[in-house]
Structures are given as C-alpha cells and as structure tokens.
Amino acid sequence: MLLVNPHSGKGQALSLFTGHVQHMLNEAGVPHTLVITERQNHARELVREADLSQWGALVIMSGDGLLFEVVNGLMEREDWEEAIQTPLGILPGGSGNALAASIHHYSGAQPVSSEELLVSCGFLLCKGLVSRMDLASVHLGSSPSNPTRLFSFLSLAWGFVADVDVESEKYRHVGAARFTMGTLVRLASLRVYKGRLAYLPVDEAKNWEPMSANATLTGPPDSLLVPLDQPVPSDWVVVPEEDFVLMLAMYQSHLAKDLYAAPNSTLDDGLIHLIYVRAGISRTALLRLFLAMEKGTHLANNCPHLVYTRVRALRLEPYSPKGVITVDGEVVEYGPVQAQVHGGIATLVAPPAGYRPQSPRRLP
C-alpha cells in the first residue's frame, strides 16, 4: 500500500511519485496500490482497521508527518506487536524528509538533495531490504496520572527547534528553504525557555515496574518510566540549569535532509541522542552551530553552551507558560512530557548495517 499526501511539501508529492518512482516500481516488478490521503489522520484510521495480511509493506510518499500517523495507527491496534512488524517505507515528498535523509545516510551513499534523494529512496525501496527501527514511547498531557501516549520514530523537540518547525509553516510554499527562513526569523528574536530536564543515562538503565497506566494502553510497557506526577527515580540525572534555548531528543541521524543532528545514531541502537543548548549562547554562536549541523560537525565545535549525551529515557517539565513541543515535527499538547526508547520494535524498508551502496543510475 502506497499512501500519498497530495498536500505535503510544496504540494507536488503526487506528481513526484508519478514522475520518478512509479516507473521504478514497475521496472522492479513491485505491485502497489496507490491511496491518496484526504484529511488529517486518514492514514492513521486506515491502518488501524486494515487487514494487513494483504500487504507486503506500507510505504509513505510525504513528509515525516504521514509516517507519524501510520506508526501510531499501527500501535493502537490490539495486534500491535504483529502489526508494527509490517515493513514501513518512506519516499521523501515533504519539506523536512528527515527519515528519508537518515535512510539514505545509513545506506552509505553521499549526501544528495531534492529529487536525487527521492530517486535514491525509490531505488532502496525496490531493493526490498529491511532493518529494525527504534520507536520511542512518549507520554504527555495536563493529567500526569493519566497521560496520552504517542509513539515517535524521529524526535522530540522543545524551544528553538520546535518553534522554527511550527512558525516556518507559513513558508511551506518554498519547500525545504522554509526552515532556513524560520531559523533566521527566530534568531532575530531569540527566546529563553524555562523548565526542568532530567534523563536516565545509558549506563544507569534499570527496569522499574511498568507504569500502571499502561494497563489500558496498547503497546510495550514502559519499564523505565514512573508516572509524570511522581519524582524521577534516584538514578536519573536532573540538569541543574533551568534556562534553555532548545532541547532536542533524536533517535535517527537527520532532523531534516540538510540537518545531520545526531551523527552517532543508527536505526536500532536503542538510544535517545539528547542535545540541549543552555541560555547565554549568542545569536552568532547559535547560527554557527546550525551551520555546522549541516555537516554533522556541531558536536565537535566545543561550544560551551551545547550538551550532548546518550540516554534511555528523559523527562521535560516546562515552566514557561507558553511554548511549543513537537513529536516527529507534529505539535502536541504543551506540558510535562517524558519518553522511553524501545529498541528495534518496528520494521523499516532500509539497508541493513554493512550494506554496500549501488548507484540508482545503474537501473535500466
């Protein structure tokens, strides 16, 4: 099943599919059924109820938002454990295309942009190789004892990054350049965000009793988390600073096709790559950080305000009364949020570790 959001990116997803990918699938003998989504959460509802036994894969031609819908639709099923093993594929048709850029990167190919990235992902899709992929369980909501739970394949963001993602929507007509424009606008009026951040370091991860709220939820138990209305366990690190410019939790390498945010990440390393920037950084230094992120060299820049650490779980409690939190680029309810990574529970059409890339141009 190939799901296309005709409104994603600059509204060209359908024409990009017919112009670049459809003939590749036909050449490779890959039968497919095209489904054009008609509204928000259409894909989520569709995969939640679908007979998955008739599909070899669910492929998304859109930005990351449509895959977010599909992942959460699968995880809401009673047979979620089997459903989430249905191979998922992504073809970049949106503005950010973070997961598509990550898959291309994992394949060992050189960085490319726009339609070349689409051709590369189409080629990898035709190869039909699959890998395991981590998902993070994200709890949020104004009722900490009864939180909403979402599943995330890409990122959790608060502060500068989340604001740019949301505020740049007005520039959607320019495609990926919307993020550059949004960054410059937000840099001109740099904000400080107050809150408390805590995390469970990789080496300290121990299993607690699964959250009691999980009894009514589908999906794996969150054995590293306690309810949001309880203090974090004693082996968690509570960040002493409470003034931030941004907090970004990544599970894949790219935040956008030209933002190599977590260069140490792999598809199924079972880690959350946590990055935060403390208040006090200058506009120039922050801009320099994002320019370095294009090549993935930002962690080696020795910026005194930047902190990077690998964790298994985290909790954020915003103090600022207004703000934006995004999960996989989608705006969620503003308030306390916590997340735990679940290693390799999803299946993705992507090259496995050690894959040796071939050029898409070798296709007849």
MOTA-V886081 format. One record per residue. N is the residue number from 1. RES is the residue in one small letter. PHI is phi in whole degrees, -180 to 180 (* if undefined). PSI is psi in degrees with one decimal (none if undefined). D_LAST is the distance of its C-alpha to the last C-alpha in Angstrom with 1 decimal. Layout:
N & RES & PHI & PSI & D_LAST
N & RES & PHI & PSI & D_LAST
This chain:
1 & m & * & 126.0 & 24.5
2 & l & -114 & 110.3 & 22.9
3 & l & -96 & 126.4 & 25.8
4 & v & -120 & 128.5 & 25.6
5 & n & -96 & 107.2 & 28.5
6 & p & -69 & -12.4 & 28.4
7 & h & -100 & -3.0 & 31.0
8 & s & -70 & 156.3 & 29.6
9 & g & 58 & -127.8 & 29.1
10 & k & -92 & 17.9 & 29.6
11 & g & 79 & 23.3 & 29.1
12 & q & -114 & 12.0 & 25.4
13 & a & -58 & -43.4 & 23.9
14 & l & -67 & -43.6 & 23.2
15 & s & -68 & -33.5 & 21.6
16 & l & -65 & -38.6 & 19.4
17 & f & -64 & -51.0 & 18.3
18 & t & -68 & -29.3 & 17.5
19 & g & -83 & -24.5 & 16.0
20 & h & -125 & -39.8 & 13.6
21 & v & -98 & -37.1 & 13.6
22 & q & -57 & -43.9 & 14.2
23 & h & -70 & -28.1 & 10.8
24 & m & -66 & -44.9 & 9.3
25 & l & -64 & -40.4 & 12.2
26 & n & -66 & -43.3 & 11.7
27 & e & -61 & -37.5 & 8.2
28 & a & -85 & -2.0 & 9.8
29 & g & 70 & 36.9 & 12.9
30 & v & -103 & 102.1 & 15.2
31 & p & -69 & 143.8 & 18.2
32 & h & -151 & 152.0 & 20.1
33 & t & -114 & 125.2 & 23.2
34 & l & -89 & 128.0 & 23.6
35 & v & -123 & 121.2 & 27.1
36 & i & -97 & 119.9 & 28.4
37 & t & -72 & 145.0 & 31.3
38 & e & -111 & -15.5 & 34.5
39 & r & -163 & 169.4 & 36.8
40 & q & -63 & 138.3 & 37.5
41 & n & 70 & 8.3 & 37.5
42 & h & -60 & -47.6 & 35.8
43 & a & -66 & -37.5 & 33.1
44 & r & -61 & -46.6 & 35.8
45 & e & -68 & -38.8 & 37.8
46 & l & -62 & -50.1 & 34.9
47 & v & -76 & -21.3 & 33.8
48 & r & -68 & -30.1 & 37.5
49 & e & -107 & -10.2 & 38.1
50 & a & -69 & 152.0 & 34.8
51 & d & -82 & 98.3 & 34.5
52 & l & -73 & -13.0 & 31.9
53 & s & -67 & -19.2 & 31.6
54 & q & -89 & -0.8 & 29.3
55 & w & -119 & 134.7 & 26.6
56 & g & -83 & -21.9 & 24.4
57 & a & -164 & 155.7 & 24.0
58 & l & -113 & 116.4 & 25.4
59 & v & -116 & 135.1 & 22.9
60 & i & -107 & 128.3 & 24.4
61 & m & -114 & 93.5 & 23.0
62 & s & -176 & -164.5 & 25.9
63 & g & -85 & -166.2 & 28.0
64 & d & -73 & -19.6 & 29.8
65 & g & -63 & -37.4 & 32.6
66 & l & -71 & -35.4 & 30.8
67 & l & -67 & -35.0 & 29.9
68 & f & -57 & -43.1 & 33.6
69 & e & -62 & -46.1 & 34.6
70 & v & -65 & -45.2 & 32.3
71 & v & -59 & -45.7 & 33.6
72 & n & -73 & -30.8 & 37.2
73 & g & -63 & -42.2 & 36.8
74 & l & -66 & -40.4 & 35.7
75 & m & -75 & -11.6 & 38.5
76 & e & -89 & -5.3 & 41.1
77 & r & -78 & 152.4 & 40.5
78 & e & -66 & -32.2 & 43.1
79 & d & -97 & 38.0 & 40.4
80 & w & -54 & -35.8 & 38.8
81 & e & -64 & -37.0 & 38.5
82 & e & -82 & -39.1 & 36.1
83 & a & -63 & -40.2 & 34.5
84 & i & -73 & -8.6 & 33.5
85 & q & -87 & -4.8 & 31.5
86 & t & -62 & 123.3 & 29.1
87 & p & -57 & 133.1 & 25.9
88 & l & -109 & 137.3 & 25.6
89 & g & -127 & 155.8 & 22.5
90 & i & -136 & 136.1 & 22.6
91 & l & -119 & 125.6 & 20.3
92 & p & -70 & 115.3 & 22.2
93 & g & -134 & 10.8 & 23.8
94 & g & -112 & -155.9 & 27.3
95 & s & -91 & -48.0 & 29.3
96 & g & -84 & -49.3 & 29.7
97 & n & 54 & 44.2 & 26.6
98 & a & -67 & -46.7 & 28.4
99 & l & -68 & -38.5 & 26.9
100 & a & -61 & -41.8 & 23.3
101 & a & -66 & -36.2 & 24.2
102 & s & -66 & -44.3 & 25.9
103 & i & -63 & -43.8 & 23.0
104 & h & -60 & -41.9 & 20.8
105 & h & -64 & -45.4 & 23.7
106 & y & -63 & -24.3 & 24.2
107 & s & -73 & -10.0 & 20.6
108 & g & 87 & 3.8 & 21.9
109 & a & -80 & 159.4 & 19.6
110 & q & -71 & 148.5 & 21.3
111 & p & -57 & 138.6 & 22.8
112 & v & -137 & 174.1 & 20.9
113 & s & -137 & 170.5 & 22.2
114 & s & 44 & -123.0 & 21.7
115 & e & -70 & -24.2 & 18.2
116 & e & -65 & -36.2 & 16.6
117 & l & -65 & -40.2 & 18.4
118 & l & -62 & -45.3 & 17.2
119 & v & -63 & -40.8 & 13.4
120 & s & -62 & -46.1 & 14.5
121 & c & -69 & -33.9 & 16.5
122 & g & -64 & -40.6 & 13.9
123 & f & -63 & -45.6 & 11.6
124 & l & -64 & -35.3 & 14.9
125 & l & -64 & -43.3 & 15.8
126 & c & -65 & -30.5 & 12.9
127 & k & -65 & -30.3 & 14.0
128 & g & 73 & 19.6 & 17.3
129 & l & -80 & 142.0 & 19.6
130 & v & -124 & 153.2 & 23.1
131 & s & -138 & 165.8 & 26.1
132 & r & -84 & 151.1 & 29.6
133 & m & -137 & 138.0 & 30.8
134 & d & -72 & 149.5 & 34.3
135 & l & -127 & 149.3 & 36.1
136 & a & -109 & 137.2 & 39.4
137 & s & -90 & 122.9 & 42.2
138 & v & -117 & 122.0 & 43.9
139 & h & -105 & 132.5 & 47.5
140 & l & -150 & 167.9 & 49.0
141 & g & 136 & 156.9 & 51.7
142 & s & -80 & -7.8 & 55.2
143 & s & -110 & 86.4 & 56.5
144 & p & -57 & -29.8 & 56.0
145 & s & -80 & -12.6 & 57.4
146 & n & -139 & 68.3 & 55.0
147 & p & -76 & 157.8 & 51.7
148 & t & -78 & 141.3 & 48.5
149 & r & -120 & 131.2 & 45.7
150 & l & -122 & 161.8 & 42.0
151 & f & -116 & 135.5 & 39.0
152 & s & -124 & 137.4 & 37.0
153 & f & -109 & -6.8 & 33.7
154 & l & -128 & -60.4 & 33.8
155 & s & -162 & 158.3 & 37.1
156 & l & -129 & 125.7 & 40.7
157 & a & -135 & 146.8 & 42.1
158 & w & -145 & 142.8 & 45.6
159 & g & 92 & -140.4 & 47.0
160 & f & -53 & -50.0 & 45.1
161 & v & -63 & -45.1 & 41.5
162 & a & -65 & -41.0 & 42.3
163 & d & -62 & -44.4 & 44.2
164 & v & -62 & -42.8 & 41.4
165 & d & -57 & -46.3 & 38.9
166 & v & -78 & -46.1 & 41.3
167 & e & -69 & -24.4 & 42.8
168 & s & -79 & -3.4 & 39.5
169 & e & -56 & -32.7 & 38.6
170 & k & -67 & -16.3 & 40.4
171 & y & -104 & 19.4 & 37.8
172 & r & -55 & -30.7 & 34.8
173 & h & -64 & -17.3 & 33.9
174 & v & -96 & 5.4 & 32.9
175 & g & 73 & -139.3 & 30.3
176 & a & -63 & -22.2 & 30.2
177 & a & -65 & -13.2 & 32.9
178 & r & -59 & -34.9 & 35.4
179 & f & -71 & -35.2 & 35.9
180 & t & -65 & -45.7 & 36.8
181 & m & -64 & -43.5 & 39.3
182 & g & -64 & -37.6 & 40.7
183 & t & -63 & -44.9 & 41.2
184 & l & -65 & -39.6 & 43.1
185 & v & -65 & -44.2 & 45.3
186 & r & -72 & -31.9 & 46.2
187 & l & -62 & -36.4 & 46.9
188 & a & -66 & -23.0 & 49.4
189 & s & -134 & 68.4 & 51.3
190 & l & -67 & 132.3 & 50.8
191 & r & -107 & 156.0 & 52.1
192 & v & -113 & 135.9 & 53.6
193 & y & -116 & 130.2 & 53.2
194 & k & -99 & 138.8 & 55.8
195 & g & 178 & 176.4 & 55.2
196 & r & -115 & 130.0 & 55.4
197 & l & -119 & 133.7 & 52.4
198 & a & -139 & 154.0 & 52.6
199 & y & -154 & 159.6 & 50.1
200 & l & -102 & 109.9 & 50.0
201 & p & -61 & 154.6 & 48.9
202 & v & -54 & -44.5 & 46.4
203 & d & -74 & -12.8 & 49.1
204 & e & -102 & 0.6 & 51.6
205 & a & -62 & 117.9 & 49.6
206 & k & -127 & 152.9 & 51.9
207 & n & -85 & 127.9 & 51.7
208 & w & -101 & 176.8 & 54.2
209 & e & -67 & 135.5 & 55.0
210 & p & -56 & 147.9 & 52.3
211 & m & -58 & 135.2 & 53.3
212 & s & -63 & -30.2 & 55.5
213 & a & -62 & -20.7 & 53.7
214 & n & -67 & -16.4 & 50.7
215 & a & -60 & -27.5 & 52.5
216 & t & -100 & 2.2 & 51.6
217 & l & -113 & 147.9 & 48.0
218 & t & -84 & 164.3 & 44.9
219 & g & 103 & 171.5 & 42.8
220 & p & -69 & 150.0 & 43.8
221 & p & -69 & 144.5 & 47.3
222 & d & -95 & 85.4 & 47.6
223 & s & -75 & -8.3 & 49.7
224 & l & -100 & -6.2 & 49.9
225 & l & -110 & 145.7 & 51.2
226 & v & -110 & 160.7 & 54.7
227 & p & -55 & 149.7 & 55.4
228 & l & -62 & -21.8 & 55.2
229 & d & -89 & 6.5 & 58.9
230 & q & -112 & 152.0 & 59.7
231 & p & -63 & 152.7 & 59.6
232 & v & -66 & 152.0 & 56.7
233 & p & -59 & 161.6 & 57.5
234 & s & -67 & -21.7 & 59.4
235 & d & -90 & 7.2 & 56.5
236 & w & -85 & 152.9 & 54.5
237 & v & -96 & 126.1 & 54.6
238 & v & -101 & 119.3 & 56.0
239 & v & -66 & 127.8 & 55.0
240 & p & -67 & -33.8 & 58.2
241 & e & -74 & 149.3 & 57.0
242 & e & -125 & 5.7 & 57.0
243 & d & -116 & 119.9 & 55.7
244 & f & -129 & 157.9 & 51.9
245 & v & -99 & -35.6 & 49.4
246 & l & -160 & 155.8 & 46.5
247 & m & -134 & 128.4 & 45.5
248 & l & -136 & 120.8 & 41.9
249 & a & -110 & 121.2 & 40.9
250 & m & -118 & 146.4 & 37.2
251 & y & -120 & -7.4 & 35.3
252 & q & -127 & 172.8 & 31.9
253 & s & -74 & -36.4 & 31.0
254 & h & -113 & 139.0 & 30.4
255 & l & -92 & -24.8 & 32.7
256 & a & -155 & 173.2 & 30.3
257 & k & -65 & -21.8 & 27.0
258 & d & -117 & 22.8 & 29.3
259 & l & -127 & 99.2 & 32.2
260 & y & -90 & 73.7 & 31.8
261 & a & -76 & -33.9 & 35.0
262 & a & -126 & 76.3 & 35.1
263 & p & -63 & -17.0 & 33.5
264 & n & -93 & 1.4 & 35.0
265 & s & -82 & 149.9 & 33.6
266 & t & -132 & 170.4 & 31.2
267 & l & -58 & -38.3 & 30.0
268 & d & -136 & 45.2 & 32.8
269 & d & -82 & -4.7 & 35.5
270 & g & 68 & 26.3 & 38.1
271 & l & -125 & 151.6 & 39.4
272 & i & -104 & 124.0 & 40.3
273 & h & -94 & 104.3 & 39.8
274 & l & -97 & 125.4 & 42.9
275 & i & -125 & 130.4 & 43.3
276 & y & -140 & 151.1 & 46.4
277 & v & -119 & 122.7 & 47.9
278 & r & -77 & 153.4 & 51.7
279 & a & -62 & 152.5 & 53.7
280 & g & 111 & -14.4 & 55.0
281 & i & -70 & 141.5 & 51.7
282 & s & -80 & 161.4 & 51.7
283 & r & -60 & -40.9 & 49.3
284 & t & -63 & -44.7 & 48.1
285 & a & -66 & -37.5 & 47.6
286 & l & -68 & -40.9 & 45.6
287 & l & -63 & -41.0 & 43.4
288 & r & -62 & -36.3 & 42.9
289 & l & -64 & -44.7 & 41.9
290 & f & -72 & -33.0 & 39.2
291 & l & -66 & -39.2 & 37.8
292 & a & -67 & -30.2 & 37.7
293 & m & -66 & -22.7 & 36.0
294 & e & -61 & -31.0 & 32.9
295 & k & -109 & 2.4 & 32.4
296 & g & 75 & 22.5 & 34.1
297 & t & -102 & 5.9 & 37.1
298 & h & -65 & -29.8 & 39.7
299 & l & -75 & -16.5 & 41.1
300 & a & -99 & 7.3 & 42.0
301 & n & -84 & -4.2 & 43.8
302 & n & 55 & 39.4 & 47.2
303 & c & -74 & 122.2 & 47.9
304 & p & -68 & -17.1 & 51.3
305 & h & -93 & -10.1 & 50.6
306 & l & -95 & 131.8 & 47.2
307 & v & -124 & 132.5 & 47.4
308 & y & -129 & 132.5 & 44.5
309 & t & -152 & 154.8 & 45.0
310 & r & -101 & 130.1 & 43.2
311 & v & -136 & 165.7 & 44.8
312 & r & -100 & -26.1 & 44.6
313 & a & -156 & 159.9 & 46.4
314 & l & -153 & 162.8 & 47.9
315 & r & -139 & 136.4 & 50.3
316 & l & -125 & 129.3 & 50.8
317 & e & -122 & 99.0 & 54.0
318 & p & -70 & 137.0 & 53.9
319 & y & -98 & -31.1 & 57.4
320 & s & -61 & 131.4 & 56.4
321 & p & -66 & -27.4 & 57.3
322 & k & -123 & 144.4 & 54.2
323 & g & 175 & -178.8 & 50.7
324 & v & -130 & 133.8 & 47.1
325 & i & -122 & 132.9 & 45.3
326 & t & -121 & 145.5 & 41.6
327 & v & -120 & 118.5 & 39.6
328 & d & 54 & 34.5 & 35.8
329 & g & 84 & -2.7 & 36.7
330 & e & -98 & 133.4 & 38.7
331 & v & -69 & 132.4 & 42.4
332 & v & -122 & 173.9 & 44.7
333 & e & -58 & 133.0 & 48.4
334 & y & -81 & 128.2 & 50.2
335 & g & 157 & -165.9 & 52.5
336 & p & -59 & 142.2 & 52.5
337 & v & -147 & 143.7 & 49.2
338 & q & -144 & 157.4 & 48.3
339 & a & -147 & 150.3 & 45.2
340 & q & -136 & 138.5 & 44.3
341 & v & -87 & 141.8 & 40.9
342 & h & -117 & 112.7 & 39.8
343 & g & -72 & 123.7 & 37.5
344 & g & 61 & 31.9 & 34.3
345 & i & -88 & -14.0 & 35.3
346 & a & -105 & 163.5 & 32.0
347 & t & -118 & 132.4 & 28.6
348 & l & -127 & 139.5 & 25.5
349 & v & -75 & 98.9 & 21.8
350 & a & -162 & 152.7 & 21.5
351 & p & -68 & 138.9 & 20.9
352 & p & -74 & 166.6 & 24.1
353 & a & -57 & 137.4 & 26.2
354 & g & 90 & -0.9 & 25.0
355 & y & -62 & 135.9 & 21.2
356 & r & -102 & 117.0 & 19.4
357 & p & -68 & 147.8 & 16.7
358 & q & -122 & 150.2 & 13.2
359 & s & -74 & 135.4 & 11.6
360 & p & -58 & -23.2 & 9.4
361 & r & -68 & -10.4 & 7.9
362 & r & -79 & -10.8 & 6.3
363 & l & -64 & 139.6 & 3.8
364 & p & -67 & none & 0.0
